[in-house]
C-alpha cells in the first residue's frame, strides 16, 4: 500500500477513484477558486487471473472493494471531508449481478479471449456493416460485453438465468456504494449493445432481443458527470466519511485520461501507457472501422478512437522477468531500458517483435507474440529495443489510418505508469515525429474534473 497526504484548506473535496486493470489509484482533490489540487493519493495493487493458456482473464470484484477500503484507511484524515466521489474504470470488467448487486462470477476483463466463438456468432447474425453503423465497433473477445454475456449464457446458463443486471466495473462499484445501477456512454460503447453512433443514451433493443437479452438486464445509461446516488449511511460510516457523498458514474479510464489533458478537438491525440497501451484520437463524427474501437467521449458530440495493444507495459514487465530478473525494477526502467533504446535508435537491427503477447482486440483468431530473426549474436538489449519498436509501430499504423481521414495534431500527450523519457524518445522515432508532452495521473484527474463539473452544476 502506498498513500501520501497533506493538509487541506477550506473548499470542496473530491475523491477520484481509478479502478485499473492491475491496481486502484485513489486521489483526494481540493477544489478551490475553480482550481483542482491533488492533496492525497493512494495506490493499491491486485492480481488478475490469467489462465487456460492465457485465454481467460478475469478478477474477483472483492479485490476492488478491498483496495478501496485500504485506500480510504490510508487517507482517513482527508476522506472524512469528501463531498463527492467520481469513478474511472477499466472496461469492460463485465460483471453479472443479482438483484442485490452481488457478483455472480469474476469480472471478465478486456484481456479475456474466451468468447471468440460468440464474437463471430454476433458478426454472422447481425452483420459487420450494421454493427459498425449502429454500435461503431467490431465484436471481439474480451473487448465486447455482448460476446462475454453470450459466453456466460452458453457455458454458465445458471448464472445467466440468475443475472439481474450486466454492467461494467463502474456499474458494480457504484452499486456497492449507493445501491443504484447505472453506466455511462464511454463504458457502454464497447458492449455491442449501445447506439454509439447516435450516442443518445439508448441501448440497441433490436440487437439485444436478437440474442435473448432483455433491456431490463442492462443498467440505465446516464452522463458521466451525473450521480447514481449517495453512499449508504452504514457504508459511509464504515469507510470514514462524515457525509454521505454522491457517487458519479464516471467513465472509461482512457477516455478520462483524454478529458484531463484537453483532448476535445478533432485530431487531438493521447497515448496511454499502462498494462495496455492505448492511442486515442478525438473525432467530431463517428468514423467506425474494424481496425480500432470507438468510444463516446464524456463531451457532447465527440468520439474517440481507441486503438489498444493488450500487452503494452505488460510486455516490458514480461521481458524483465524473463531476461533481466537479476535487476530491480528501478535498475531496469531507469538504466537498462533507456540504454538499450538509446543504443538502437540509430542502428539497423534485424530483430523484430510481433506484439500480440496477450492477443488482439481486433482479431477473432488467438494471435500470439513472436520474436523473429534472432541469431547467436543477438543481445538482450536488441530484443528489448525490438519489443519497444514493435509496440511503437503498432500505434503508428493507427495514426496513419486516422490521418487519412482527419488532420492530426503535432502534439501527442502521453500518460500512464509504463512510460519514461527513453520510451517517449522511442515513440518520436518509431511511432510519430511529434512533440510529446507527459502528463501524470490523468485518469484520476479526469474523474476529479467530472466531480468539479458536477459541483458547478
N, C-alpha and C positions, 0 to 999 in steps of 0.2 A: 504494500500500500504506500502511495505517495500522496502527501497533502501539504499544501502551502497556503497560509492565510495571512492577512494583515488587517488592522483595524479599519473600520469604515466610518465615514461621516454621514450626516443625515441625507436621505434620498431614497428612492425606490430600489429595491433589491430583487434581482432576477437570478434564478437558478437555472442554468443551461445544462442539459443532460444529453450527452452524445453516446448513444448505445452503439458502440462499434463492433466490428466482427470479432475481435480478439480482446477487447477491453472497453471499459466505460470511462469516459472523461466527464468530469463534472466541474463546472465553473460558476462561482458566485460573482455576478457583475453588479456594480453600483451604477445606477442611472441618476446623474445629477447634472442639471443645466443642459439637458439633451445630449449628454456625452456618456458613453459607456466605459467603465474601467473595471478590469479584472482584479478582484481583491482576494480571491481564494480559489484554489483548484485542487483536484484530486484525480488520480488515475488508479483504477482497479483492473487488473488483468485477469483473464479467464481462458480456459482451454475450450476449443471447439472439438467436435468429434468428427474425424475423418477416417472412414473405414470402408470395407468391401472394395478393396483395391483402389481406394481413392474416389469411388463413385458416389459415396454418401457423405454429406456434410451437414451436420446439424448441431444444435446446442440446447441444453436444458434451460428453460426460461428462469428457473430458480437462480441460476448464476447471475442473471441480470438483477434480480431482486437483492441478492446477497451483496453484489457490487455497489448498488445504490445505498443500501443500509450502511455499509462500511464507509462510503464516501461522505454520507451525512454525519456519521460519528466523527470522522476525521476533520470535519469543518463545523463542528457543533456550535462554535461561537458565532459563526456567520449564518448558519442555516436557520437559526431561530427567527431571524428578521425577514426571511424571504417573503416577497409579495406576490410573485408569480413564478411558475415553473414552465419551461419550454423545452420540448423534446426534439432531438435529432436522432435518426435511427438508420442502422443498416437495413437495407431492404433487398429481398422481401422479408426474410426472417418469418416466413409463413407459419402461422400458429392456428391450429384448430382448437377452439374453446367451447366449453359447455356454457350453460346459461349463467353460471356463477363466475365466468371468466377464467376458470381453471383450464390450463393447457392439457390437452388430451394426448399429446405426443411432443417430442422435442421440435423446436423451431427449425424449419428447413431453410438453409442459407443459400445465397447465390452461388456458393461453391459446389452445390449439390448437382449430381449428374444422373440421379436415379430415374428421372421421368422423361428420358429421351423418347421412349415409345409413345408416351402420352402427348408430348410436344408435336411429334409427327402426326398423330391422330387429329390434333386440333387443326393443323395446317390442311390435312387431307379433307377434313369435314367442312371447314369454313372457307378455305381458300386463302392463299397468301395475299392476293390483291385486296380482298375485302378486309382482311386483318390490318394491313397497312393503311387502308383508307379510313378505318374507324379507330382501332386501338394504337396504330402507328408503330407497332412492334411485332417482330417475328417471335413466335413462341419458342423458347428453348428451355432445356432442363435447368433447374435452379433459379434462373432469372425470370421465369414466368410462373406466377402464382397458380394460374389455371392448370398448368401441367402438373404441378405438385399436388393440387387438390384432386385431380383425376387419378394420380398415383395412389393417393390415400383411398379414394373410392374403389379402385381396382384391387388393392392389396390389403387394405385395412378397413373393410366395409363397416365394421362395428364402430370404428372411430368416426367415419363419415356420418353414419346414422346418428351418433350422439352429438355431432357438432352443431352448436347454436350459431356461432359466428366464425368465419375465417377472416383473419386480419394479419397485419404485419407487426414488426417489433413495437412500433409506436402505439398500435391498437391495443396490444396486450398490456403494455406498460401503463398506458393511460387508464385502462380499465382497472388495473390493480390499484392505482392511486385514487380513482374517482368513482368507479362503478359505471362509467359511460363508455359505450362502444363507438369508435369513430376512426376515420382515416383521412388523409389529405390527398390532393391530386398528385403531388410529386411521388408519393408512395404507391398510389393506386395505378399509376401509369403503366407499370410493367406487369399488371395482373392478366392482361389479355381480356379483361372484362370491363375496363374503363374506356369511355369515349374520349381518348386522349386528344384526338384531332380537334374536336369541338371544345374540349376542356370545359364542360358545362356542369360539372359536379354530378353527373349521372352515370350509373352503371349501364352497360350494354345488355339489356334484358334478353335480347334475341340470342346473343351468344351464350349467356348464362343458361337460359332454358334449353338450348340445344344440347347442353351437357348435363342436364338434370340438376342444375344449381338454382335454388330459389333466391330471388333478390333479398329476401329476408335473412339469408345466411351471410350477407355481406354488410359491413358496417356503414353507417352514414358517412358521406363524403362532405367534409367541411374545409374552409380555408385554413391554411397552415397557422395563421395568427389567431384563430378562434379557440375558445376554451371548451373542453369536453365536460368540465365540471370542476368542483373543488376537491382537494384532498380530504378524504373522510376524517372526521374528528378523531377517531381512535387511532388511525394510522398516523395522522399529523402529530399526535402526542408521542407515539412510539418513535417517530423519526426525529423529533426535536423541534418541530415547527410551532411557534407561538400562535400563528394564524392558521387558517385553512386555505392555503393559496390555490387559485385557479390553475389548471394544467392546460397548456396549449398543446394541440395535437402535433404541431411542428411539421417536420418534413424529412425527406431523404437527406442523409448526411452529405453526399456530394453536391446536391442542389443547394444546401445551406452554406456549404463552403463557397460556392459560386456567389451566392447572395451576399456573403460577408465582405467580399472584396470588390463589389460593384459590378459584377457580370450582369449587365442589363441591356446592352445594346447589341444588335446583330453583329456577329463576328468577334465578339469578346471571347477570350479563351482562358480556361483554367485547367491546370494539370494537378490532379490529386494523387498523392503517393502514400499509400498505407499498405495493408496486407495486399490489397488490389491496387492497381494503377488505373486511373480513370482520367480521360480527357473530355472536357465538356466545352461545347461551343454554343453561344447564345443565338437563338433564331427568333425572328418575328413572324414566321409562318412555319407550320409543321412539315418539315421535309423528311418524310419517313424513308427508311431503307432497311433492307435485310442485313446490312453490314454493320449496323450500330443500333443502339436503343434510342428512344426519345422519351424524355420526361417533361411533364409540365413543370414550369418554373413556379416559384412561390409568388411571382409577379404576374399581373394580369397581361394577357396577350403576348406571353413569352414562353418559349420552349427551350430545352437544352438537349443537344446531342449527348449521348452517354456512351463513350467507347471504352470498354472495360477489358483489362487484362487481369484475369483472376489471380494470377501469381505475379504481383509486382514486387513489393517489398518482401513477400514470402519467398520469391526466387533467390533474393540475396541472403535471406536467413538460411535457406536450404544449402546454398553454396558454402556459407561459413561453416555450418555444422559438418559438412562433408569434406571440405578441402582445407579449412583453417580452424579446426576445432581447438588447436592449442592457443589461439588468440582470444583475448577478451573482446566483448562487443565494442568497447571503446577503441582498442587497438585495431580491430578490423575496420570499423566505419570511419575512424578519424585518421588512420595512417595507411593501412594496407590497401583499402579500396581506392582512395584518392591517388595513390602512387600508381596502382595498376591502370587506372583510367587515363591518367596523365601520360603514361608511357606509350599508350596505344592510340591516343587521339590522332597523331600524325603519322602513323605507320600502317602498313598494309598487313593484315593478318588473315590467313585462310580459314581460321576457325569461325564457325557460325553457330548461332543458337536459335532454334525454333522454340518459341516461348510458351508452349502450352503445358506448363508443369502441373497446372490444376485445371486442365481442359479449356474450353472456349464457350463463351456465351452465344456465339453466332454460328455454331455448327451442331447438327444433330448427331454427328459422329463423336466418339470419345477421343478427341485429339490429345496427343501427348508430346512432351518436350523432346528435343533432340539436340545433341552437340555433334556437329559434323566437321569433317576434315581435320581430325586430330592426328598428330604424328608423335614420334618419340621425342621430338624437340619441343613440343607444345608445353608451355609453362602454365601453372595455375593462374598466374596473372593474366595471361592471354585468355584463358577460359572465362575469368571474371569479366574482363573487358568485353568479350563476345556476348555474355549474358546482358550486360548493360546496353550494348549496341542493339541487340535483338529487341529489347524492350522499347528502346527509343524508335527503332524503325517501325515497330508495330503501330505506335501512336502517330508516326509521320504519315503512314498510309491514310489514316483517318483525316488528318488535317488537309492532305492533298485532295481527298474526295470532297470534303465540305468546301474547300477553297475554290472548287469549280462552280459552286452554286452561289456563294456569297463572298464578298471581300472579308479577309481575315485581319484582325488587329495585329500590329507589330509587337505587341506586348503579350506575354504569357505569364499569368500568375501561377505560382507553384505553392502547394501546401501539403501538409502531411508529415508524419514522423519518419517516413522512409525516404528522406532526401537530405542532401548536404551540398556544399558548393561544388564538389567534384562531379556529382551527378547532374547538377544544373549546367555545368560546363559541357558535359557529355550530351545533354539534351540540345544545347545550342549547336553542337557539331552534327549530331546524328538524327535529331527529331525535327527541329525547325530553327533557322537562324533568326532569332528574335531577342528582344530584351526580356529577361526573366526576372520576375520580382517574387521573392519568397515571403509568404505570409504564415504567421503562427496561429494555431488553434482555430482555424477558420470555421469548421462545422459548429463548434461550440459557440463561437461568436455569432454565427448566423442565427442560431437558436435564440441567443440573447437579443439580437436585433428584432426578432419576431416578438419577444417579450416587450421590447420598447414600443413596437407598433401597437400592441395590444393595450398597453398603458396609455399611449397617446389617444387611442380611440375611446 
